[in-house]
Amino acid sequence: MAKESKIADATTADLGFLRTELHTGLTLARLALNADRKDKTDRNRMNARKAYDAVLRFAPRTMLTQDEAKEIKSRLSELKSDLQTLGEDL
């Protein structure tokens, strides 16, 4: 039973990580889209891309319910669209 509890805790932490990365990535991408200086745009775009890449790397090994997977996929799609608008080749 302790093993099941550890797995559940890990899954909850993994989901939290994915949500946090997506929230951060979307925030940074939107800051980049609205920045008035190229250096701010570039910095925020690059960091948003790092968040996108982290989600792509960790999501496949995270046990998600159907609803959680749908949520992650939807937000990842939003982030991808913002990054493409910023000129990222995805």
Secondary structure, 3 states (H helix, E strand, C coil): CHHHHHHHHHHHHHHHHHHHHHHHHHHHHHHHHHCCCHHHHHHHHHHHHHHHHHHHHHHHHCCCCHHHHHHHHHHHHHHHHHHHHCCCCC
